[in-house]
Amino acid sequence: MKYLSIEFIRSKNIGDYGFFLFVSGIFFLSSSLFISILFLLPAGIIGSLIQKKSYLKDKWNYPFCIFALLIFISSLLQNFAFRNIYEEIWDPILSIIGLGNWIPFIWLFWAFQPYLNKTAKRRLIALTLVAGTFPVLITGLGQFYFNWTGPFETLNGLIVWYQRPIVPPGGLSGLFNNQNYTGAWLNFVWPFCLAFILERDKNIYRKTVALSFLISVGFAAFLTYSRNAWLGLLISMPIMLNKKWINHFLIILMLITFTALLTFSSVFPNEILYNLSNLIPEKIFLEFSPEGYAGLDATRIEIFKSGLDIIKSHPIFGIGASSFSAIYQLETSFWKGHSHNLFIELAISYGLPATIILLIAVSSIIFLSGKQIFTKKRIQKITPFDRAFWVAILFFLISQTVDIQYFDGKISLIAWILLAGLKNIIEDNNFDKLESY
């Protein structure tokens, strides 16, 4: 047995070990960022060593390098050259700390690509991501229905989970800081659940598991009471589903829309509207009714306008990371954690040139990979899992225009990993060899 184990180890190359570490990191990502990094960091180092192209020979790295250089220069200027007119309320050292939200991921985007360069690898990563979400589902549903708050321990205390009690009208948050982060994570996972169920597999056990995850993830996303999460569920479905399922989806969507219009319109008598509204949980009713917005200190539009005004004052190099909250509170007496738009936040932090370069680079990857995935000649040869990569990252990019979950380490990591997968799809020329599911 010992001899067989040694031979097995010898038969593996360094890339195989890197892929094992990468898959393990993906599995633990939703449960424990710390443990996930323990796997992903060495996987990234190995991935850098086994790359076919050096970093600077890959043209896709150029815009990200320019972006990294610009935000680095901006942070230096904010700390050592520019006068800080907000020195009493904001520390420019936050700009240097904020680089950690961007520069390491630019390296990881490149370093992880060897683990995503084949259809089979991307499928395994997708299924691992779904399986790794199981603790989020269990703890979140326990939190919502049984008031589980922990702490919960596993692996002899190596992982300790704490959960916040749900304070009405809050929703399910599970292992994340709040329900919006949980909703963002579940929106990443949801398209892969759909891909899992769309596979041409007659195995009843696997179909049952696929359906169980699909229902559980969808239900948990619904219970987050996050409008972004609800929108993600709806947008993903028509893109992921084939013609066989589209008609069913459209019928369900029409019924939901019709019910909503009835509930919030004034066409019917108040008594009928009252009975209809009782069928909808109060929290959901408030999310779409004027009563739910009563008493807000600022609307999204007002926050965006304030953010754009701040950008105008320092458009080239920005004011600095995390400065929006301090400036907004100074000007309005209200505190907001961020500007609710990732690109406005980035422009405030490091300037418009860096923001535009990043936006163009990411949009180009999404556009070109979309052409590969949805070209008529190739659409039958693209797996549902590759399509799910595209859907997940597209909706995430859209969702960041009205809220920001990127700065959660788990969310930013998976976003860059999926983006690396899309970059590989662009460069994959072996479509004729791909399996059709």
C-alpha positions in Angstrom: 0.0 0.0 0.0 2.8 2.4 0.9 4.5 1.6 -2.5 1.3 2.4 -4.4 0.9 5.7 -2.5 4.4 6.7 -3.4 3.9 5.8 -7.1 0.6 7.8 -7.1 2.4 10.8 -5.7 5.2 10.5 -8.3 2.7 10.2 -11.1 1.3 13.6 -10.4 3.0 16.8 -11.6 3.1 20.2 -9.9 0.0 21.4 -11.9 -2.1 18.5 -10.5 -1.2 19.5 -6.9 -1.9 23.2 -7.7 -5.3 22.2 -9.1 -6.1 20.1 -6.0 -5.3 23.2 -3.8 -7.4 25.4 -6.0 -10.4 23.1 -5.9 -10.0 22.9 -2.1 -9.8 26.6 -1.8 -13.0 27.0 -3.8 -14.8 24.5 -1.6 -13.9 26.4 1.6 -14.4 29.9 0.3 -18.0 30.5 1.4 -17.3 28.9 4.8 -14.0 30.3 5.8 -12.0 32.9 3.9 -8.9 32.2 6.0 -8.8 28.5 5.3 -9.7 29.2 1.6 -6.7 31.5 1.3 -4.4 28.8 2.8 -5.2 26.7 -0.2 -5.6 29.4 -2.9 -2.4 31.2 -2.2 -0.1 28.3 -2.8 -2.3 27.3 -5.8 -1.7 30.8 -7.2 2.1 30.5 -6.7 2.0 27.1 -8.5 -0.2 28.5 -11.2 2.3 31.3 -11.8 5.0 28.8 -12.3 3.2 26.6 -14.8 1.9 29.3 -17.0 2.6 28.9 -20.7 3.0 32.6 -21.1 4.9 35.0 -18.8 2.8 37.7 -17.2 3.8 40.5 -19.6 3.4 38.3 -22.7 -0.3 38.0 -22.0 -2.0 41.0 -23.6 -5.0 40.7 -21.3 -2.7 41.7 -18.4 -1.8 45.1 -19.9 -4.9 47.1 -18.9 -4.9 45.5 -15.5 -1.3 46.4 -15.0 -2.0 50.0 -16.1 -4.9 50.1 -13.7 -2.7 48.8 -10.8 0.0 51.4 -11.6 -2.6 54.3 -11.7 -4.2 53.4 -8.4 -0.7 52.9 -6.8 0.4 56.3 -8.0 -2.9 57.8 -6.8 -2.4 56.4 -3.3 1.1 57.8 -3.1 0.1 61.2 -4.3 -2.8 61.3 -1.8 -0.4 60.4 1.0 2.7 62.4 0.1 1.9 65.1 -2.4 -1.7 66.4 -2.2 -3.1 68.5 0.6 -5.7 66.6 2.6 -8.6 69.0 3.0 -10.4 66.3 5.0 -7.6 65.5 7.4 -9.9 65.8 10.5 -12.3 63.2 9.3 -10.3 60.9 6.8 -6.8 59.3 6.9 -5.1 59.0 3.5 -3.4 55.8 4.6 -6.7 54.1 3.8 -5.9 54.6 0.1 -2.7 52.4 0.5 -4.7 49.8 2.5 -7.4 49.9 -0.1 -4.9 48.7 -2.7 -5.4 45.3 -1.2 -8.9 45.2 -2.7 -7.5 45.3 -6.2 -3.8 44.6 -6.8 -3.6 41.0 -5.4 -6.6 40.0 -7.4 -4.9 41.2 -10.6 -2.2 38.7 -10.0 -4.6 36.0 -9.0 -6.7 36.6 -12.2 -3.6 35.5 -14.1 -2.3 32.9 -11.7 -5.5 30.9 -11.5 -6.0 30.6 -15.3 -4.2 27.2 -15.7 -6.9 25.7 -13.5 -9.7 27.1 -15.7 -8.3 26.5 -19.2 -10.5 23.4 -20.0 -14.2 22.8 -20.0 -13.9 19.8 -17.7 -11.9 21.9 -15.2 -14.5 24.7 -15.2 -17.3 22.2 -14.7 -15.5 20.8 -11.7 -14.9 24.2 -10.2 -18.6 25.1 -10.7 -19.8 21.9 -9.0 -17.3 22.5 -6.1 -18.6 26.1 -5.7 -22.2 24.7 -5.5 -21.2 22.0 -3.0 -19.2 24.5 -0.9 -22.3 26.6 -0.5 -24.0 23.9 1.6 -22.9 25.3 5.0 -24.3 28.7 3.9 -27.6 27.1 3.2 -27.8 25.1 6.4 -26.7 27.9 8.7 -28.8 30.5 6.9 -32.0 28.5 7.0 -31.3 27.6 10.7 -30.8 31.3 11.4 -34.0 32.2 9.7 -36.3 29.6 11.1 -34.6 28.5 14.4 -32.7 31.6 15.4 -29.3 29.9 15.2 -26.7 32.4 16.1 -23.8 30.2 17.2 -20.9 30.2 17.6 -20.6 26.9 15.7 -17.2 25.1 15.6 -15.9 22.4 13.3 -12.5 20.8 12.5 -11.6 20.9 16.2 -12.2 24.6 16.5 -10.3 25.6 13.3 -13.5 27.0 11.8 -15.8 29.0 14.1 -19.0 30.5 12.7 -20.9 33.4 14.2 -24.2 34.6 12.9 -26.2 37.7 13.7 -29.7 37.4 15.0 -32.2 38.5 12.4 -33.8 41.8 13.4 -37.0 42.5 11.5 -37.3 43.5 8.7 -33.9 41.9 8.0 -33.5 38.7 6.1 -31.3 35.6 6.0 -27.5 36.4 6.1 -26.0 33.1 7.3 -22.2 33.1 7.2 -22.0 36.6 5.7 -22.0 40.0 7.3 -25.5 40.9 6.0 -28.2 39.6 3.7 -27.0 41.6 0.7 -23.6 39.8 0.8 -25.4 36.5 1.1 -27.7 37.4 -1.8 -24.7 38.3 -3.9 -23.0 35.0 -3.2 -26.2 33.0 -3.9 -26.5 34.9 -7.2 -23.1 33.6 -8.2 -24.1 30.0 -7.3 -27.6 30.1 -8.8 -26.6 29.9 -12.5 -24.4 26.9 -11.7 -27.3 25.2 -10.0 -29.3 25.8 -13.2 -26.4 24.4 -15.3 -26.3 21.3 -13.0 -30.0 20.6 -13.6 -29.7 21.2 -17.4 -27.0 18.5 -17.8 -28.1 15.5 -19.9 -27.8 13.1 -17.1 -30.3 10.2 -16.5 -28.8 9.3 -13.1 -31.6 9.8 -10.7 -29.3 10.4 -7.7 -27.4 13.3 -9.4 -30.7 14.8 -10.7 -32.1 14.7 -7.2 -29.0 16.4 -5.8 -29.1 19.0 -8.6 -32.8 19.8 -8.0 -32.3 20.0 -4.2 -29.5 22.6 -4.6 -31.5 24.5 -7.1 -34.5 24.8 -4.8 -32.5 25.4 -1.7 -30.3 28.2 -3.3 -33.3 29.9 -4.9 -35.3 29.7 -1.6 -32.4 31.0 0.5 -31.8 33.9 -2.0 -35.5 34.7 -1.7 -35.3 34.8 2.1 -32.4 37.3 2.1 -35.0 39.9 1.2 -32.4 41.4 -1.1 -33.9 43.0 -4.2 -30.6 42.4 -6.0 -30.8 38.7 -5.1 -34.4 38.5 -6.4 -33.5 40.3 -9.6 -30.5 37.9 -10.1 -32.8 34.9 -9.9 -35.1 36.3 -12.6 -32.4 37.6 -14.9 -30.3 34.4 -14.8 -33.1 32.0 -15.7 -34.0 33.1 -19.3 -30.3 33.3 -20.3 -29.5 29.9 -18.8 -32.7 28.0 -19.9 -33.1 26.5 -23.3 -36.2 26.9 -25.5 -37.9 24.0 -23.8 -38.0 25.8 -20.5 -38.4 29.4 -21.6 -42.2 29.2 -22.1 -42.7 27.9 -18.6 -40.5 30.7 -17.2 -42.4 33.4 -19.2 -45.7 32.1 -17.8 -44.5 32.2 -14.2 -43.0 35.7 -14.8 -46.3 36.9 -16.2 -48.2 35.6 -13.2 -45.9 37.3 -10.8 -46.0 40.6 -12.7 -49.8 40.4 -12.9 -50.2 39.7 -9.2 -47.8 42.6 -8.3 -49.7 45.0 -10.5 -53.0 44.0 -8.9 -51.5 44.4 -5.4 -50.1 47.9 -6.0 -52.7 49.4 -8.3 -55.8 51.4 -7.5 -58.0 49.6 -10.1 -59.7 47.3 -7.5 -61.5 48.2 -4.3 -59.4 48.6 -1.2 -60.9 45.4 0.4 -59.7 43.2 -2.5 -56.3 44.9 -2.5 -56.0 44.4 1.3 -56.7 40.6 0.9 -54.2 40.4 -1.9 -51.5 42.2 0.1 -52.0 39.8 3.0 -50.8 36.9 0.7 -47.5 38.7 0.4 -45.1 38.7 3.5 -44.9 42.2 4.9 -41.1 42.6 4.2 -41.6 41.8 0.5 -44.6 44.1 0.3 -42.5 47.0 1.8 -39.7 46.4 -0.7 -42.0 47.4 -3.5 -44.4 49.8 -1.9 -44.0 53.5 -1.1 -44.4 52.7 2.7 -41.1 50.8 2.5 -39.2 53.9 1.5 -40.8 56.3 4.0 -38.3 57.9 6.4 -35.2 57.1 4.3 -32.5 59.8 4.8 -31.4 59.6 1.2 -32.4 57.9 -2.1 -30.0 56.1 -4.3 -30.2 58.9 -6.9 -29.2 61.5 -4.2 -26.3 59.3 -3.1 -25.1 58.9 -6.7 -25.3 62.6 -7.3 -23.3 63.3 -4.2 -20.7 60.8 -5.4 -20.5 62.4 -8.8 -20.0 65.8 -7.3 -17.1 64.5 -5.2 -15.6 63.0 -8.4 -15.8 66.3 -10.2 -13.6 67.9 -7.5 -10.7 65.4 -8.0 -11.4 63.6 -11.3 -7.8 62.4 -12.2 -6.4 60.8 -9.1 -9.5 60.8 -6.8 -9.7 61.8 -3.2 -8.9 58.5 -1.5 -10.3 55.1 -0.6 -13.1 55.1 2.0 -13.4 58.9 1.8 -17.0 58.9 0.5 -18.5 57.9 3.9 -16.6 60.7 5.8 -17.3 63.4 3.2 -21.0 62.4 2.8 -21.5 62.5 6.6 -19.8 65.9 6.8 -22.0 67.3 4.1 -25.4 65.7 5.0 -25.0 64.5 8.7 -26.0 61.0 7.5 -23.6 58.1 7.4 -23.4 55.8 4.4 -20.8 53.0 4.2 -20.2 53.6 0.5 -21.6 55.3 -2.6 -23.7 52.3 -3.7 -22.0 52.1 -7.0 -18.7 50.3 -7.4 -17.4 52.5 -10.3 -18.4 55.7 -8.6 -16.6 54.5 -5.4 -13.5 53.5 -7.4 -13.4 56.9 -9.1 -13.7 58.7 -5.8 -10.9 56.6 -4.4 -8.4 56.6 -7.2 -9.7 58.7 -10.1 -11.6 58.4 -13.4 -8.7 57.2 -15.6 -8.1 54.1 -13.5 -11.8 53.4 -13.3 -12.4 53.7 -17.0 -9.5 51.3 -17.8 -10.8 48.7 -15.4 -14.3 49.0 -16.7 -13.2 48.7 -20.4 -11.0 45.6 -19.6 -13.8 43.8 -17.7 -16.5 44.7 -20.2 -14.3 43.5 -23.0 -13.8 40.1 -21.4 -17.6 39.8 -20.9 -18.4 40.9 -24.4 -15.9 38.7 -26.2 -16.6 35.6 -24.1 -20.3 36.3 -24.7 -19.6 36.2 -28.4 -17.9 32.9 -28.0 -20.7 31.4 -25.9 -23.7 32.7 -27.8 -22.5 32.4 -31.4 -25.0 30.3 -33.3 -22.3 27.9 -34.7 -21.0 27.2 -31.3 -24.0 27.5 -29.0 -24.7 23.7 -29.2 -21.1 22.9 -28.2 -20.9 25.2 -25.2 -21.7 23.6 -21.9 -24.3 25.0 -19.5 -21.5 25.6 -17.0 -19.5 27.9 -19.3 -22.7 29.8 -19.9 -23.2 30.0 -16.2 -19.7 31.6 -15.8 -20.9 34.3 -18.1 -24.3 34.8 -16.5 -22.9 35.0 -13.0 -20.3 37.6 -13.7 -22.6 39.7 -15.9 -25.2 40.0 -13.3 -22.6 40.7 -10.6 -21.3 43.6 -12.7 -24.8 44.9 -13.2 -25.7 44.6 -9.5 -22.6 46.6 -8.5 -24.1 49.7 -10.1 -26.8 50.0 -7.4 -25.0 48.4 -4.4 -21.5 47.3 -3.5 -20.7 43.8 -2.2 -17.3 43.6 -3.9 -15.3 44.6 -0.8 -16.2 41.4 0.9 -13.2 39.1 0.4 -15.2 36.1 -0.5 -17.2 38.0 -3.1 -14.2 39.7 -4.7 -12.3 36.4 -4.9 -15.0 34.5 -6.7 -15.6 37.4 -9.0 -12.0 37.5 -10.2 -11.9 33.7 -10.5 -15.0 33.6 -12.7 -13.5 36.5 -14.8 -10.4 34.3 -15.3 -12.7 31.5 -16.5 -14.3 33.8 -19.0 -10.8 34.9 -20.3 -10.0 31.2 -20.9 -13.3 30.7 -22.8 -12.2 33.6 -25.1 -8.9 31.8 -25.8 -10.3 28.3 -26.1 -10.2 27.5 -29.8 -11.1 23.8 -29.5 -14.9 24.2 -29.7 -15.2 21.3 -32.0 -13.9 19.0 -29.3 -16.2 20.3 -26.6 -18.8 17.9 -25.3 -22.4 18.8 -25.8 -24.5 18.4 -22.8 
